[in-house]
Amino acid sequence: MEASTVTVPSDLPRHSSEITAAHGATPPTMASSVKAALFASKLNVLLVFVPIGIIAGELHWNDVLVFWLNFVAIIPLAKLLSFATEELAMYTNQTIGGLLNASFGNATELLMSVIALTKGLVHVVQASLLGSILSNLLLVLGASFLAGGMKYTEQTFNATAANTSASLLSIAVMALLIPAAFVGAAKTDLKETEGRVLALSHFTAIILLVVYFLYLYFQLSTHSHLYDEKASRDPNAPETEDDEEAEVPVLTSVFAGVLLLLSTVCVALNSEFLVGSIEGVSKQWGMSETFVGLILLPLVGNAAEHVSAVTFAMKNKMDLALGIAVGSSMQIALLVTPLLVVVGWIVNQPMTLFFELFDTAILFVSVLSVNYIIQESKLPATPSASSDEALAVDSSTPAAAPLAAGVPDGTNDVSPFPWKGVLCLSMVMFTNAFLFLTILPFMTWMVEDFKVTDDKNQVGTYSGWLTACMMIGGTISSYPWGMVSDAYGRKPVLMFGLFSASIALILFGFSSTFTEAIIWRTVSGLMNGVVGTAKAQMAEVCDKHHLARGFAVMSVAWGIGVVFGPIAGGFLARPAVLYPSLFSEGSFFAKWAYAPPALFGALVGFVVVAAVWFYLPETRQNVRPIPGFTWLQENVRRHEPVAAKKQDDGSHDSMVELTDAGAATTAAKTSESERSLTLWELCRDRPILITALLYGCTAAVEISFVESQVLWSRLPREEGGLALDSSDIGVVTSSNGAVTLVYQLFVYPWLITKVPLLTMFRIGTALPLVAHQLFPRVPEILGVGVSKGVGMGALIVLQAISGIGSATAFTTIFVLVSNSALDKDKGSSNGLGQTVASFARIIFPILSGNLFSLSLYNEGEPFDYHLMFYLINFMTLATLAVTLLLDLTINLPRAEADAHYNAKRGEVVVA
């Protein structure tokens, strides 16, 4: 332990004389211990309130007076308890010392909560637990970082211990999400589900307690070496105060134990009277019990953590500071909370793990933020972490110029733009978007025709499943298809994916039940590995000078698919209703009302499959044979890599059909036979993982907005919508196509040469924020009686703004995902990114559909139909926050970024 300079348990002295003698100090006596305890803190002058508070409670003085007397009394007791814990910890190692501090720091909270629970103050207990976790994670941890950072330029800590606590805290928070999700899914009054929630909480609490005790066994027995401070300490870390002058205990071990016991007893007595006066204080002072539980009780109960953690941070003992702040929060969530559920079970109080949705969301965001902060074992980050300091280069030097600009430096040896390959791949993306989004305008009518529900407010829920089930298949298959394309070639995967998606769309259009529709949409996703493979091949078709423009053209094609897919679906579906003069009620397409758009979409798919077969050369070399389909691989045309071409004749052949950026930039460094990263290695690679997450966040925002605007647009005017039909929705949904087309073909390629990629992504992500908020307010702004044409015009303008931002974000994230991986891993990394995006497109249509349906039962903003648009903007802000985890090297291809980083560190890179 740094506090006692004793770190190895096997050599640990067990008596104060051994410790003090080892450092030439006088061992403490009983008399010196009493004196040291009395003068340990200036707060000890408040100890006089301890007996006064007990007397006031026993004599039943005014509740307000009893509350504040005992409130003040607990503050020095908490500090004294912390002091005794720290002294006792000096006779142990740092691991047990941190555990003691966290455990007895929570003793005050546990005692007050048990007393409150026995008095039936369940809501106060829940608020107190939530407040304790938040105060430790946000206030205590933040104050520790601030205090330590003001004194030291860099502080280190044991990343294993901190990350373990943070991970366990995440597990506990997930357990709190389960009852909230259960209540939300039940869609009934809480009183009707209270018994089930209580039973679920009891079961979950037992599991959490088992997890906690397994964690103790892991920490103190099987893996105690991982928590040893010397073993985990960075040799380059700055010296602590303890390196200069060792701390020795000032209390005997016996006196420290007795003081700890007495402090705990006094805390229990004062807490008894404090909790007993809460109800009276709430009535007399007008304070709600929630405020008392959320703010006041955690403030007094966590005083020990507040003081100790900041003190340790100022002494550069960050292991103890984090052990108290994060470890204490983990113990409250993983031990105290489930323990109180069990206590409530015993005393017959309905203590559950169900917190309000808002409270749970705040807790989840806080835990997520702390997990990101403590990922590195140094504060602030060093050049080995994600730090702009590592990129503080002189922009006047040639090597720094491309990094500062965020784009590759210019060169005179630039190959011509590979239009044929780019257009083929863009046609693939167009078709995929067309097939995926054709159903959007008519899916709500399809659900109603299936008669799966009589509640019109639930139509959005089932529509969300129709939208999401294709993504379920895509999530499962995207990464495997990426691996297949790396091994067997890009072209077979693209052709098979488009062909199978076209067949599945036909079967979907002829579905007679909701179950059949779900099955065929899911099959379409499973068989379709197009998106990730096409992006990987684009990175091989274009070199670094053309990659951004190539992805821009691909995004234009996707945008055109987004335009024409909904248009085809809106104008071709339900022909007997839209075109009664052409299709009678008893006609074939009156019975199969959704077959026309499916057949048309499949026809488009078959045409593009043929185009890929004839015009798209294969970019992978030395692929494995596909059993039974070797004829497909033997007949494909392959292009010769630019690097190989230059080696053969020493010149650049401008007639080369396609350029291969992977071969051109890494031919001297990487061979096709080099081992690719496994899935686990991809997930542990920070740039690959973060860019994949950003891709998923962008997809979540985009699909949630598309679905929410469709559901809102069809609402009757008296319910806040514009009462648009399927063709009107198709026009609005596709309205940004022309603007996006011009923007991505002419504006975006110019902007990307002026603005760094990461900055460009942030701009594109932030741009739709205003449009998202204004979209459901069009009737309010223009008037309820506004004509349909004017209302649609306003929606089209907002759609164009949102479309430009979305196009910018998607096009840029494609390049960032490509930049994050070496050439040998592009297929797998794009597959991983597509998996994350597909997962987002599974979850968020379901969530947005359900939340939109639930919001229709509410009245008043923001919980009415405005709710989803508020949540979409919250997700947008979260996406912007995630970008802070990337550094500026993501603006360059991975090979160049690694070379730049190694050069910055002074390492020699051998080609």
N, C-alpha and C positions, 0 to 999 in steps of 0.2 A: 504494500500500500504506500502510495506516495506520501500520504499524511504522516505515516510513521516510519517511512523509509525501509519498511520490511515488506518484501514482495514475494518471497518464495515460501510457500506453506511448509515445506519439509524442514526449513531452517528457522521456523517462526518461534521467537521467544514467547513464553506463556506467562511470564511474571514481569511486573513493572521494573524490578531491580535488574533483570537481565537486559531489558530494553535501554534503560537509562545508563546502566553501566557500559553498555556497548557504545554509548555516545558521550561518556564522561560526565553525565548529569547525575544529580542527587535524586534517589528514588523518592516518590511522593509518600507522605505519611497520611494518617487519618486527619490530623489537624490541618495540614496543608491542603488536603482535598476539600475539606469543608470551606476553607477560605477561598480556594480557587473556584468552587461552585458558586459561592455568594457573589463574587466579583467577576464572574465570567462575562457578564453582559450588563450594559446600562439598563436594559429592559427589566432586570431583576428587581428594580424599585417598584415595579407593578405587581410583584408577588404579594404585596399587602392586600390586593383585591381578591386573592384566592379565598382566605377565610371569610372576608366580608361578603363575597358572592354566595358562599355556602350558607352563611347565616341569613342573608336576605332571602334565599330560597326556602330555608327551613321555617322562617317566620312569616312567609307569604306576603312579602312586601309587594308594592305595585309591579305589575308584569314588566313594564318598560324599564324600571330601575333594576329589577332582577336580571333582565336580559343583558343590559349594557354592563353591569358589574361583572357578570360571569363572562361576557364577551371579552372584556379587557383582561380578566384573570387568565383566560386560556392563552393569550398571546405570550406572556413570559414563560408559562408552563410549556408551551410548544418549543420555545427556544431552549429551555432547560432540558427538555427531553432530547432535543437535537444535540445539545452539548454532551449529555451523558452518553448518547449513542456514538458520537464521534470519539469520545475518550475510550469507550469500550471497544470500538472498532480498531484502536491502535494495538490491541492485543490479539488481533486477527490479521488476515491478509486483506487486500483491497477488495476482492470479490465479496467476501463475507461482510466487510465493512460497508460497501455500497448497499448490500442486501439489508443489513441492519438499519441503515439510514432510511431506506425506502419503506421498510416494514414499520418501524416505529414512528416514522413521519406520518404514516397513514393510521396510526393507532388512534389519534384524535378524531380523524374522520370516521373510522369504524365505530368507535364508541358513541359518537353523536348520532350516527345513522341507526345503530341498533336501538338506542333509546327512543329516537323519533319513530322508528318502525313499530316498536311496542306500543306507542301511543296512537298508532293509526295514521301517522303523517306520511303516507306513501309518496305523495307527490313531492313533499319536501325532500324526502330521501333521494328520489330520482333526480330532482334538480340539483341536490348537493353533489351527487356522484358525477353528474355531467359537468357541473361547475369545477369540481376538483380536477377532472381530467383536462379540461380546457385551460384552467389556470396554470397547471403544471406544464402543459405542452406549449402554451403561447406566452404566458406572462413569465413564468420561472425560467424556462429554457431561453426565451428571448433576452431576458435580463442577464442571464449568465453569459450568453454570447456577447452582449453589449459590454458588460463589465470586464470580461476577459479580453475582449478585443481592444479596449481602451488602454490596456496595460501591455499586451503582448501582440507582436505583429503576426504571429502564427501560433496556433495551439493544436495539439494532437490528442487523439483519444483512441481507445480500443474499439475499432470499427465492428469487430465480431460481437462484442457485448451490446453495443448500441443498436446494431442492426437486428440482433436477436430480439431485443426488447421491442423494437419498433415493429418487427414482423408479428410477434405475439400480440401486440396491441392491435395490429390490423385484423388479426384473427378474431379478437374479442369484439371489435367494432362490427365485423361481418356477422357475428352472432347476434348483435343488437339489431342488425338490419333484417334478420329473418322474421322476428315477430311483426315488425313494421310492414314488411312485404306481405306477410300472411293476412294482416288486417286489411291492407289495401286490396289484396286479391279477393278477399271475402265479399267486398262490396256490400256489407251489411253494417248495422249499428254495432258499435263496440261492445255494448252490453250483451248482444247476442253471441259474440265470439269470445267473451271474456274468459269463459271456462277453458276453451281450447288454447287461448293464448297463455293462460296460467300453466296449463299442463306442458305446453311447448317450452315455456320459460324454465320450468322445473327440470325438464330433461336437458335443455341446453346448459343450464347452470352446472349440473353435475359434470357434463362433458368439459366445460371450461375449467372446473376445479381439477379434474384429472389432468388436463393439459398443463395447468400451472404446476402441479406437483411433479409431473414429468420434466418440466423445465428446471425445477430445482435440482432434480437428480442429474440432469444434463449439466447444469452449471457447477454444481458442487462435487460431483463424483466423476462421471464418465468423461467429461470434456473440460475439466477445470483448468487444464493447461491453456485453453484458448482465451481464458480470462486473465491469465497472468500478465501483469503490467509490463514486466521486462521483456517478455517474449513478443509482445505486440507493439512495443514502442519503436518509433522511427528513430534510427541512429542519428539522423540529421535534425531531429526536433530540438527546439530551443530548451535550454536548461530551465528547470523550475526552481522556485525558491528552496525546495527541499534538497536540490543538488548542492546548494551552498550551505544551508543550515538545516540539519535534520530536526523534525518536530518530535518531541517526546511527550508521553502522557503526564498530565498534572494531577490526575486522580488515580487512586489505586483501583485495581480491577473490581474489588469487592464494593468499594464506595460507588463506583460508576454503575454497577448493577443495582445497588440499593436506590440510588438516585433515579435511575431509569424506572424502577418499580414505583417509587413514590410519585414521580411525575405522572405516570400513567394513571394511578389511582386518583390523583387530584383532578386530572383532566376528565376522568369519568364522572366525578362528583359535580364539577362545574358544568359539564355538558348536560347532565341530568336536569339541572335547573334552567340552563340556557334553552334547551329544547322545550321544556315545560312552559316557558313564557312566550313562545313564538306566537301562539294563537292570540294571546292578549295584546301583544305588540302589533300584530297585523290589524286588529280591530281599532286600537287606539291611534296608531300612527298612519293608518291607511296603506301600509306596505303589504303587498301580496305575499302569500307563503312561498310562491315560486321565486320571488325576488330574494327572500331571506335564504332559501335553499340554494339558489344559483349563484348568488353574489356573496352574501355575508358569511354563511357557514363555511364555504371553501376558503374564504379569506382568512378566517381565524384558524380553520383546521389545517391549512397548509402553510402556516407561518413558518414552521420549521423548515419545510422545503425551500420556501422563498429565501430565507436568510442563509441556510447552509449551502444551497446550490450556488448562489451568487458569491459567497465567500470562497468556496472551493475554486470557482472559475477565476477569481482574482488572484488565487494562489497558483494558477495554472494546473490545477488538478481536475482536468476536464472529464476523466473517467468517473470520478465521484459526482461531479456536477450532472453529467448525463445519466448516471445511475440513479440519481435522485429525481431529476425532472422526468425523463422518459421512463425509467424503471418504476418510479412511483405511479405514473399514469398507467403503465402496464399492469401493475399490481391492483390498482383500483378497478380496472376493467376486467382483469382476469381472475382476481381473487376476491376483492371486497364486494364487487357487484354481485357475482353469483353466490357468494357466501350470504349476502343479505337476502337474496331470493330464497335460499334454503332456510334462513332464520325466519323469514316471513311465512314460509311453508309450515314451520314448526309452531309459530305463535298464531297461526291462522289469520295472517294478513295478506291481502292480494298484491304482493310485491312481484312484479313481472319485469321482463326485459324489454317490454314495449315502451319506447320513448316516442314522443311526438315526431312526426316526419321532419319538421324543420330542425329540431334538436339533433336528430340522427344525422341529417345532412351536414350540419355544421361540424359535428364530431368527425364525420368521415373526411371532410375537406381538411380539417386540422391535422388528422393523422396522416393523410396523404402528403401534406406539405412538410411535416416533420420527417417523413421517410425520405423525401427528396433531399432535404437539407443535410441529413447525416449519412448520405451514401458514401461520402468520402471521409477519410479518417483524419483530415486536416482542416483547420479553419484559419484563414480563408484558404481557398483551393490553391494548390501549387501548380506549376506548369504541367505536371503529369495528369492533373484533373482538367475539367472543362473550365478554362480560365482565359479571359482576354489578355492576362499578363503574358501568357505563353505566346500570344500573337502580337505583342507590342514590338513590331518591327519597323524599321525605317522605310516608309513608303516611297522614299526616293530611290531605293535600290531596285534593280530589275527583278530580283526574286520576290520582293515584297509587293510589287505593283499589282499582280493579278489577285493576290489575297486582299489587298486594300480595296480593290475595285469589286471584288466578289465574282469576277468573271475571268476566264483564261486570257492570258496576255496574247496580243496579236502576233501573227507570224505571216511571213510571205508565202510559206509553203502550206497553203490551205487547199484541201481537196474540194472539188465541186460538190454542191449540195446534192445528196443522193435522193432525188425526187421519186424515182420509181419505188424504191424500198419504203420510203416514208409514206407515200400514198397508199401502198398496199397495206401497210400496218394501220394506217389511219382508217381505211375502209373496214378493217377488222374491228377497230374500236367503235366506229359508227354503227356497225351491225349489232355489236354486243349491247350498246346503249339502246338501240332501237328495239331489240328483242326484250330487254329488261323493262323499259318504261312504257311500252305499248299499252299495258294494262291499267296504267294510273287513272286515266279519265273515266273508265267504266267499271273499276273494281267495286265501287260502292253499290252500283246497280246489280252487279253480278252477285254480290253477297246477299242483297235483298231477294233476288230471284231464287237463290238457293234456299231461302227461308230458314236460315240457321238461327235467327232470333226475331222476336216480335218487337223488341225494344229498338227503336230507330237510333237511340243514343249509343247503342252498342255496335252499330255498323262499323264505326271507326276501328273498334278493337279487332274485328275479323278482317277488315281491310288491311290492317297492319300485319296480320299473319300472312296474307297473300303476298304482300310486298316483301316480307322478311324471309319466307321459306326458301326462296331461291338463294338468298345470301347464306342460309344455313348450309346448304350444299356447297356453296362457294367457299365458306370458311373451312369446311372439312377438307376440301380438295385442292385449294389454291397452292399450298406449300408442296404437296405431293406432285402436282402437275408441274411446278417449277423444277423439282428434281428430275422429273421425267424429261422435260425439255432440255435440261443440262446434259442428260445422258443419251437421249435418243434423237434430239433435234427439235428445233422450234416449230418447223413447218407442219409435221404430223400432228402436234398438239393443237395448233391453231385450226387446222382443217377439221379435226375430229370434234373440237369444242364447238365450232360454229354449226357443224352438221347436226350434232346431237341436240344443241339448243333449239334449232329450227324444228326438229321432229317433236321435241317436248312441247314447244309452243303450239303446234297443231293439236296435240293431244289435250293440252290445256284448254284450247278454244272449244273443244268438243266435250268438255267435262260436264257431267250432269249433276254432280254433287260437290259440295264444298271439300269433302275428303279427297276426291279425285283431283280437283284443282290444286290442292296442297301437295299431293304426291308428285304431280308432273312438274310443278314449279321447283320442288326440291331436287328431282332428278335432273332438271335443267342445270341447276347449280353444281351438282356433283360431277356432271360430265363436262363442265365448261371450265377449262383452265386458260382461257384466252387472255384475260387482262394482264396478269403478271407476266405471262410469256411474251406478249406483244411488247410490253415495256422493256423487258430484258433484251429482246431483239433490237428494239430501237436504239438501245445503248451500244449495240454492236454494229448497227447500220451506220450510225453517225459518230464522227469523232467529236472531241471536246468542243470544237469550234462551232459545230452544227447541232449539238445535242439539245440545247434550249429551244432552238427553232424547230427541231424535229418534234419535240414534245408539244410545242405550241400548235403545230399542225395537227398532231394527234388529238390534242384537246379540242381543237376546232371541230374535228370529225366527231368526237364524242358529243360535243355541244350540238352539232347538227342532228345526231341521233336522238339527243334529248329533245330537240325541236320536233322532228318528224315522227318519232315514236308516239308521243302523246297525240299529235295531230291525227295520225292514222288510227290510233285507238279511239279517239273521240268521234271521228267522222265515219268510221266503218262499223263500229259496234252498234247493236240494236237498230239495224237498218229498217226493220218494219215500223219502228217508232219514229225515226228521224225522216224516213223517206217512204211514207205509206203509199204514195202513188206508184212506186216502183216495186215494193215488196208487200204483198198482202199478208194478213194475219196468219193464214194457214200455210204460208210458203216455207221452204226449207230453212231459210235464214231467219224466219220468225221463230222457229223452234230452236235453232242453234244461233242465237243472237250475237254470240261473241266469237264465232268461227271466222267471220271475214277478216278482222284485223290479225288473227292468228295465221291464217293462210297467207295473207299478204306479207307478214313479217317473215314467215318461213321461206317464201319465194325470194325475198331480199337475201336471206341467209345463204340459200343455195347458190345464188349468183356470186356472192363474195367468196364462197368456198372455191368455186371454179376460178375466180380471179387469183386467189392465193395459189392455187395449183399451177397456174400457167405463168404468173408474173413475179412471184416472190421467191428469190433464191434463198437457200438455206445458209445460215451464218455460222452454225456449229460445225466444227471439223472433227473427224475421227469418232463419229457417234456409234453407239452400239446398235446392232441389228435388232429390229422388232420382229419377233417370231410371227410368221404368217403375213407380214407386211413389209418385207424387205424390198419388194418392188416399189413401194412408196418412197423409200429412202434412196434407192438406186437411181430413180428417174428424176429426182429433184436436181435443179441446177445450183451449183455452188459458186460463190465468187472467191477470187483469190485475195487474201488479205493485203492491204496496202503495204505493210511492212515487208512482206515477202516479195511483193512486186518491186519494191525499191532495191531489195537486196539482189534480185536477179539481174536487173539491167541498169541499176544506179540512177534511174530516173523515175519521175512520177507520171504514171499513165493516166491522163485525164479521162480516158474512156472506160476506166474500171467501173463496173456496174454499181457496186456498192462499196462503201468503205467500212472497215471493221475497226471501231475504236479500241476494242479490247486487244486485238492483235497488234494494232499500230502502236499502242502506248506501252504494252507490257510484253512484247515478243521476246525481249532480251531478259525479262525478269521472271515471267510466268509461263509455264507450259500447260497444255491441256490435261496432262496426266497428273498435275499437282493436286493434292487432296483438297477438296472443298470443305468448308466449315459445316459441322453438323448443326442440327436445329438448336441444340443447347448452346453451342458456341456462337451462333448467330444472335441468340437472345442475350448473351453476355457481352456482346460487342455493343458499346454504348451508342456510337453513331447509327448503326443499323437499327437498334431497338428504338431509339428516340424518334428517328424519321418514320419508322413503321407506326409508332404511336401517333405521331402527328398526322399521318395519312388516315389513320382510323378516326381521329378527332374531327378532321375535315369532312370525312364521309358522314360521320354522325350528324354534324351540323347541317350538311346539305340535304340528307335524306329526311331528317326531321322537319326541315322547313318545307320541303316539297310536299310531304304528306300533310302537314298541318295546314298549308295554304289550300290544298284540295278540299280537306274536310271543312275548313272554315268557309270557303267560297260557296259551297252548296247549301249552307245554312239559310233558312228563310230570313227575310229582312227584319222581321219582328224579333228574331233571336240574335241579330247582330251581323248576319252575313249579307251576301248579295244575291242569293238564290240563283246561281249560275248552273246551267246544265252541262252535260259532258263535253259538248263541242266548245262552249265558252271557256271551260276550264282548260281544254286542250290548247286553245289559242293563247290564253294567259300563260300557261306553263311553258309554252314554246316561244314566247314573245321575245325573249332576249337573244334568240338565235342570230339575227342579223347583226346586232350590236356586237355580240361576242365574236362572231366571225371576223368582222373588220378589226376588232381589238386584237385578237390573237394572231391574225395574219400580219398586221402592220404595226400596231402599237407595242404589243408585248415584246416581240423580238428586239425592238429598239430600246425599250425600257430595261430589258435584262442586261444590255451592254452598259448601262449607266448606274443601275442599282444592284447592290449585292443580293445574291439569291435569298439569304435568310431574311434580310430586310423586306425583300419583295414578297415573300410568303407572309410576313406579318402584316404588310399593307393589305394584301388580298384577303386575309382572314378578318381584319378589322373593318373593311369597307362595308360589308352588308349589315353592320350593327343597326344603323338607323333604319334601313329598309325593313328589317325584321320587325321593328317596333311600330312602324307606320302602316304596315300591311293590313292588320285587322282594324285599324282606325280610319280607314278610307270612308266608311259611311258616317263616322262621327265628324270627320273633317269637312267632307263635302256636303253633308246633310243626309238624313235618312231617306229622303225622297229623290236622291240623285239617280239619274237615268243609268241603265245598264251600260250603255256605251261609254259614258263619262267615267263610271266606276271602273270598268275594265281598262280604260286608258290610264287611269292612275295606277292600277295594279301592274300594267305593262311597264310603266316607268320604274316603279319600285323593283320589278322583276329584273329589268335591265341592270340596275345598280347592283343588285344582289348577284346577278349572273357574271358581271365583270369581276367582282371580288372573288366569287367561287372559281371562275376560270383561272384567275391569277394564282389563287392558292393551290388548286389542283395541279396546274402545269408546273409550278415551282416545286411542289412536293415530289412530283415524278422525278425531276432532276436531282433533288436532294436525296431521294431514296437510291437513285443510281450512283450518286457521288459517295454514298456511305459504304459501298462495298467494292472490293477488288473485282476484276473482270471474271475471275473464275467462280465467283459467288453471286453474280448478278441475277441469275435465274432464281436461285434459292432466296436471296434477299428480297427480290420483287415478289416472289411467292409469299414470303412472310408478311410483307407490307399489304399485299392483297388479302391475306388471311385476316389481318387485324381490321382492315377496312370492311371486309365482308362480315366479320363479327359485329362491327358497329352497325352495319346495314341490317343485321338480324335483330339486334336488341332495340335499336332506336325507333324503327317503325312500330314495333310492338308497344314500346313505352309511350311514344307520341300518340299512337292511336288510342291506347288505354287512358292516358292522361287527358287527351282531348275529350274523350267520351265522358270521363268523370267530371271534367270542368263544366260540362253542360248542365250538371245538376246544381252548380253553384251560381250565386248571384253576386255581382260586384267585383270590379277589378281589384287585384290581379288574378283572382281565383276562378273567374269565369273563362270564356273562350280565349282571353288574353294570356292565360297561364302558360301554354306551350311556347308562345313567342318570347315570354320572359325567360323561360328555361333555355331556349335556343341561344339567346344572347349570353346567358350564363355559361353555356358550353363553349361559346366562342371565346369568351374571356379566359376560360380554362385552357383552351388551345394556345392562346397567346402566352400564357404562363409557362406552358411546357416548352416553348421555344427557347426559354432562358436556359434550358439544360444543354443547349448546343453551343459550340464555340464557332469561331469564324472559319476554321478549316473546312467546315462542311461546304463552303462555297467552292471548293476545289474537288476534283476527282480524288478518290481515296489514295491512289498510289502517289499522287503529287502532294496530297495533304500529309501523308506519312513521311515523305521525303523532306517536306518543309519542316515538319516537327522534329525529325531526327537532326536536320541541319541546324535548327535552332538550339538543340541540346548539344551541338558540337560533335555528334556521332558521324562516323564515316559510313556512307551507304554504298554498298557494293552492288552494281547492277547485275 
